C-alpha cells in the first residue's frame, strides 16, 4: 500500500518525534491512538490512523516541521521572480555600443543550457545502462538455485532508481534547518533541531525522488525566467540605445567562413524565422558584420530571441512539465516500508503499557480477594470463635479443629466470589 504525501509525512514526523523525544506522548495518549487505529486494516492503514491521532496533539512548533516536506514548493514564485530580475539586470547585451555576435551574455546563456541538456542526456543514458545491467542480474538469478534472493535484488533495484543525490542528502537538510530557524528561532525547543534532522533523514529515504523532482522543476523554471528576463532586458535596452553587432576573430576572418559559421550556429533559428514569416536571413548581413561599424542589431536581436526560445525556453518548459507530472505521480504514491520502528517504537510502548495495566489490575484483583477473605472469613467467622475461646476457655486442639473446619467450609464461597465477581471485574477493567 502506498500513501499520499501528507499522510506519509505525518507518519515520518511522528516517528522522528518518538525516536528523538520518547516523552513527547504519554502512555495514555499512545494507547488512545492505538485504539483509534484498531479498526483500520493491519499495516500502513493502522499506522496512518495512529500517526494522525498523535499529530492532533502535537504543539504548533512540532507541527510546523511538516512544512519542510513541501520545500521547495513555497519558494517557486520568489525564485522565479528573482531569476527574471537577474536576467533582466545582467543580460542587456553588454554595456558597449557594439556587441560580438557570439561573445555576448545571450549566447553564453544558450551555450550553458546546451551543456546542461548534454549532461542530462548523458546521465539519462547512464541510468538506463545501469538499470539494464541490474535487470540482467535479476533475470540471471531467476534461473539459478536459491532464487529466493530475487525479491531482495528487485527491491535494491528500486532503491537505486529512487536514491537521492548526495547534494540533496547533505545540503537540503541544512537549508531546511536554516529556513525553519529564521521563522521559529525565538520559540525553538530543545529537541526541535534534532527532530528536524531526523525528519529530513527519514523523509529523504522514503520520498527522495519526490524532493529531487521538485528541485529539478524549480531549476528548470528558474532557467526559463532567467532567459525570459535576459530577452526582456535585451529588448528594453534596445528601445533606448542603438546597437551594432560585430564579428571579431583571429582565425575566422573571411566572409565565406563567417557566413558558414553563422548559418550553422543559427540554422534552427533562421529556419523558424522563415516559418513564422520574419525571414531574418534577409535582415542580417555578414558583410556588414565584418566592417568596423558592424551590422544593425534589430535583426540580430530577433534572432537571439528566437534562439533563446528554441534552445532554452521550450526545452526547459518541457522538462519542467515532465518533472511536474512526476511530482504529481510521486506525491500520491509514496511507499513506506514497515521496518523495525513499527515494532520497537510503536508496539513496544503499547506492550509495556498493557503489561503495566495487567500488573496493576492483577494487584487490585488480589487485594479484592484478600479483602473478601478478611471480611467474610476472618472478621465474621474466625474472630467470634477466638473471642468465645478467650472468654469461655477450652482445649486448643478443639479450637484448631473448629477453625480448620470453618476454613474448609468457606472455600466454596471464595471460589464463587472469584468466579462471579472478581474475575468479571478484572476482565471489564482490562478490556
C-alpha positions in Angstrom: 0.0 0.0 0.0 1.3 3.5 -0.9 0.4 6.7 0.9 -0.2 10.3 -0.1 2.5 12.8 0.7 0.6 14.4 3.6 -0.2 11.0 5.2 3.4 9.7 4.8 4.9 13.0 6.1 2.7 12.8 9.3 3.9 9.2 9.9 7.5 10.2 9.4 7.1 13.2 11.7 5.6 11.1 14.5 8.4 8.5 14.0 11.0 11.2 14.3 9.5 12.7 17.4 9.1 9.3 19.1 12.7 8.4 18.3 14.2 11.7 19.5 11.8 12.6 22.3 10.2 9.5 23.8 8.4 11.5 26.4 6.6 13.7 23.9 3.5 11.4 24.1 2.1 10.0 27.3 1.3 6.3 27.6 -2.4 7.0 27.7 -2.3 9.1 24.5 -0.4 6.3 22.7 -3.0 3.8 24.0 -5.8 6.0 22.6 -4.0 6.3 19.3 -3.6 2.5 19.2 -7.3 2.0 19.9 -8.2 4.6 17.2 -6.2 2.5 14.7 -7.6 -0.9 15.6 -10.5 -0.6 13.2 -8.2 0.0 10.2 -6.6 -2.7 8.1 -3.4 -4.0 9.5 -0.3 -2.4 8.1 0.0 1.2 6.8 -3.7 1.9 7.3 -3.4 1.4 11.0 -0.1 3.2 11.2 -1.7 6.1 9.4 -4.6 6.3 11.9 -2.1 6.0 14.8 0.0 8.9 13.5 -3.0 11.1 12.6 -4.3 10.8 16.2 -0.9 11.7 17.7 -0.4 14.6 15.2 -3.5 16.3 16.6 -1.9 16.6 20.0 1.4 18.0 18.8 2.5 21.5 19.7 2.5 24.1 16.8 6.3 24.0 16.7 6.4 20.3 16.1 3.6 20.5 13.6 5.5 23.2 11.7 8.2 20.7 10.8 5.7 19.2 8.4 6.0 22.2 6.2 9.6 21.2 5.4 8.3 18.2 3.3 6.9 20.7 0.8 10.2 22.5 0.2 11.0 23.9 -2.4 7.4 24.3 -3.4 6.8 27.5 -1.4 9.8 29.1 -2.9 8.7 28.7 -6.6 7.3 32.2 -7.2 10.1 34.1 -5.3 12.8 32.1 -7.1 11.2 32.7 -10.5 10.8 36.4 -9.8 14.4 36.7 -8.6 15.6 34.7 -11.7 13.7 37.1 -14.0 15.2 40.1 -12.3 18.7 38.5 -12.6 18.2 38.0 -16.3 16.8 41.5 -16.7 19.7 43.1 -14.9 22.7 41.2 -16.1 21.8 40.2 -19.7 21.4 43.5 -21.5 23.8 42.7 -24.4 26.7 44.3 -22.6 27.5 48.0 -21.8 29.1 48.8 -25.2 27.5 50.2 -28.3 29.0 47.3 -30.3 28.4 43.7 -29.3 30.0 40.5 -30.5 27.7 38.1 -32.3 29.0 35.2 -30.3 30.8 36.6 -27.3 27.7 38.1 -25.5 25.6 37.2 -22.5 22.7 35.8 -24.5 24.9 33.3 -26.4 26.7 32.4 -23.2 23.3 31.6 -21.7 22.3 29.5 -24.7 25.7 27.6 -24.6 25.3 26.9 -20.8 21.8 25.4 -21.3 23.0 23.3 -24.2 25.8 21.9 -21.9 23.2 21.2 -19.2 21.0 19.3 -21.7 24.0 17.3 -22.8 24.8 16.4 -19.2 21.2 15.4 -18.5 21.2 13.2 -21.6 24.5 11.5 -20.5 23.1 10.9 -17.0 19.9 9.5 -18.5 21.9 7.1 -20.6 24.0 6.1 -17.6 20.9 5.3 -15.5 19.4 3.3 -18.4 22.5 1.3 -18.8 22.8 0.7 -15.0 19.1 -0.3 -14.8 19.6 -2.7 -17.7 22.6 -4.3 -16.0 20.8 -4.8 -12.7 17.8 -6.2 -14.6 20.1 -8.7 -16.3 21.4 -9.8 -12.9 17.9 -10.2 -11.6 16.9 -12.3 -14.6 20.0 -14.4 -14.2 19.2 -15.1 -10.5 15.8 -16.4 -11.6 17.4 -19.2 -13.4 19.7 -20.3 -10.6 19.0 -22.3 -7.4 18.2 -20.1 -4.5 16.1 -17.7 -6.5 14.5 -16.5 -3.2 17.0 -13.6 -3.4 15.3 -12.2 -6.4 12.8 -10.1 -4.5 15.6 -8.6 -2.5 17.5 -7.7 -5.6 14.4 -6.2 -7.2 14.0 -4.1 -4.0 17.6 -3.0 -4.3 17.0 -2.0 -7.9 14.0 0.1 -7.0 16.1 1.7 -4.2 18.9 2.6 -6.7 16.4 4.2 -9.0 14.9 6.4 -6.4 18.0 7.2 -4.4 18.5 11.0 -3.8 21.7 12.6 -5.0 24.3 13.4 -2.3 23.8 17.1 -2.8 20.2 16.8 -1.8 21.0 14.5 1.1 23.6 16.7 2.7 22.8 20.2 1.5 19.0 20.1 1.7 18.7 19.3 5.4 20.9 22.3 6.2 18.7 24.6 4.0 15.6 23.2 5.8 17.1 23.9 9.2 18.2 27.4 8.3 14.7 28.2 6.9 13.0 26.9 10.0 15.3 28.8 12.4 14.6 32.0 10.5 10.9 31.7 11.2 10.7 29.8 14.6 14.1 30.5 16.2 12.5 32.6 19.0 10.4 29.7 20.2 12.6 26.8 19.2 12.5 24.0 21.7 15.5 21.9 22.8 14.7 18.8 20.7 13.4 20.6 17.7 16.6 20.8 15.7 17.4 17.1 16.4 13.8 16.1 15.3 14.2 18.2 12.2 17.4 16.4 11.2 15.8 13.0 11.9 12.7 14.0 9.9 15.0 15.1 7.0 16.8 11.8 7.0 13.7 9.7 7.1 11.8 11.9 4.6 14.6 11.7 2.0 14.8 7.9 2.5 11.1 7.4 1.6 10.4 10.5 -0.7 13.8 11.3 -2.1 12.6 11.0 -5.6 9.8 13.5 -4.9 12.1 16.0 -3.3 14.6 15.7 -6.3 11.8 16.1 -8.8 10.6 19.3 -7.1 14.1 20.8 -7.1 14.7 19.9 -10.7 11.4 21.5 -11.7 12.3 24.7 -9.8 15.7 24.8 -11.6 14.1 24.4 -15.0 11.6 27.1 -14.2 14.4 29.3 -12.9 16.3 28.9 -16.1 13.2 29.8 -18.1 12.8 33.0 -16.2 16.5 33.9 -16.4 16.3 33.5 -20.2 13.0 35.4 -20.3 14.5 38.2 -18.2 17.5 38.3 -20.5 15.4 38.7 -23.6 13.2 41.3 -22.0 16.3 43.2 -20.9 17.7 43.0 -24.4 14.5 44.5 -26.0 14.1 47.1 -23.2 17.7 48.4 -23.7 17.3 48.3 -27.4 14.5 50.9 -27.1 16.8 53.5 -25.7 20.2 52.5 -27.1 21.4 51.9 -30.7 23.4 48.6 -31.0 25.7 47.4 -33.7 26.7 43.7 -34.0 30.2 42.9 -35.0 32.4 39.9 -35.7 36.0 39.8 -34.3 38.2 36.8 -34.6 41.9 36.0 -35.0 41.4 32.8 -37.1 38.0 33.1 -38.8 38.2 36.3 -40.8 37.0 35.7 -44.4 33.3 36.3 -45.3 32.6 32.8 -46.6 33.8 31.1 -43.4 32.0 33.5 -41.1 28.8 33.1 -43.2 29.0 29.3 -43.0 29.7 29.6 -39.2 26.6 31.8 -38.7 24.4 29.6 -40.8 25.3 26.5 -38.9 25.1 28.2 -35.5 21.8 29.9 -36.0 20.4 27.5 -38.5 17.3 26.4 -36.4 16.5 30.0 -35.5 16.8 31.2 -39.1 14.6 28.3 -40.3 12.0 29.1 -37.6 12.0 32.8 -38.5 11.2 31.8 -42.1 8.3 29.6 -40.9 6.8 32.5 -38.9 7.4 35.0 -41.7 10.1 37.1 -40.2 12.8 35.9 -42.7 15.6 37.2 -40.6 18.2 35.8 -43.1 17.4 38.9 -45.2 17.6 41.2 -42.2 21.2 40.3 -41.2 24.3 40.8 -43.3 27.6 39.0 -42.8 29.4 41.5 -45.0 28.3 44.4 -42.7 29.2 42.3 -39.7 32.8 42.2 -40.8 33.1 46.0 -41.1 34.4 48.2 -38.3 30.9 49.7 -37.9 29.2 46.3 -37.7 25.6 45.3 -38.7 22.4 46.8 -37.4 21.3 44.9 -34.3 17.5 44.7 -34.8 17.5 41.6 -36.9 20.2 40.0 -34.7 18.2 40.8 -31.5 15.2 39.0 -33.0 17.5 36.1 -33.9 18.9 36.0 -30.4 15.3 35.9 -29.0 14.3 33.0 -31.3 17.5 31.2 -30.3 16.7 31.6 -26.6 13.1 30.3 -27.3 14.4 27.3 -29.2 17.4 26.4 -27.2 16.3 27.4 -23.6 12.7 28.2 -23.0 10.9 25.4 -24.9 13.2 22.6 -23.7 13.2 23.9 -20.1 9.4 24.2 -20.1 9.1 20.6 -21.5 11.5 19.3 -18.7 9.6 21.3 -16.1 6.3 19.9 -17.3 7.8 16.4 -17.2 9.0 16.9 -13.6 5.6 18.3 -12.7 4.0 15.1 -13.9 6.5 13.1 -11.8 5.8 15.2 -8.8 2.0 14.6 -9.1 2.6 10.9 -9.5 5.1 10.5 -6.7 3.2 12.7 -4.3 0.3 10.3 -4.4 2.3 7.1 -4.4 4.9 7.1 -1.5 5.9 3.6 -0.4 6.6 3.4 3.3 8.4 0.2 4.4 7.4 -1.2 7.7 10.8 -1.6 9.4 11.9 -2.1 12.9 10.5 1.2 14.2 6.9 0.0 13.9 7.7 -2.9 16.2 10.1 -1.3 18.6 8.8 2.2 18.9 5.1 1.7 18.4 4.4 -1.8 19.5 7.0 -1.8 22.3 5.4 1.0 24.4 1.9 -0.4 23.8 3.1 -3.8 25.0 4.7 -2.2 28.0 1.6 -0.2 28.7 -0.5 -3.4 28.6 1.9 -5.2 30.9 1.7 -2.4 33.4 -2.1 -2.3 33.2 -2.3 -6.1 33.7 0.1 -5.9 36.7 -1.9 -3.0 38.3 -5.2 -4.7 37.8 -3.8 -8.1 39.0 -2.7 -6.4 42.2 -6.2 -4.9 42.5 -7.7 -8.3 41.9 -5.5 -9.8 44.7 -6.5 -7.1 47.1 -10.2 -7.6 46.4 -9.9 -11.4 47.1 -7.8 -10.8 50.2 -10.4 -8.2 51.4 -13.3 -10.6 50.8 -11.5 -13.3 52.8 -10.5 -11.0 55.6 -14.1 -9.6 55.9 -16.2 -12.7 55.3 -14.0 -15.4 56.8 -11.8 -13.7 59.4 -14.0 -10.9 60.7 -17.3 -12.7 60.6 -16.4 -16.2 61.5 -12.9 -16.6 62.9 -12.9 -13.6 65.2 -16.1 -14.6 67.0 -14.7 -18.1 67.6 -11.5 -16.6 69.0 -13.4 -14.2 71.3 -15.5 -17.1 72.5 -12.5 -19.2 73.2 -10.8 -16.4 75.1 -13.9 -15.8 77.3 -15.1 -19.4 77.8 -11.9 -21.3 77.6 -11.5 -24.8 76.2 -9.0 -27.1 74.5 -6.5 -25.7 71.9 -6.9 -28.8 69.8 -10.7 -28.3 69.7 -10.2 -24.6 68.6 -7.8 -25.6 65.9 -10.1 -28.3 64.6 -13.0 -25.9 64.6 -11.0 -23.2 62.7 -9.9 -25.8 60.1 -13.5 -26.9 59.5 -14.6 -23.3 59.2 -11.9 -22.5 56.7 -12.6 -25.6 54.6 -16.3 -24.8 54.6 -15.5 -21.3 53.4 -13.7 -22.4 50.2 -16.8 -22.6 48.0 -17.6 -19.0 48.9 -14.1 -17.9 47.9 -14.5 -19.7 44.6 -17.9 -18.3 44.0 -16.6 -14.7 44.7 -13.7 -15.2 42.3 -15.7 -16.7 39.5 -18.8 -14.5 39.8 -17.4 -11.1 40.9 -13.6 -10.7 40.9 -12.8 -12.2 37.5 -15.6 -10.4 35.6 -14.5 -7.1 37.2 -10.9 -7.8 36.1 -11.9 -8.6 32.6 -14.0 -5.4 32.4 -11.1 -3.3 33.6 -8.6 -4.8 31.2 -10.9 -4.5 28.2 
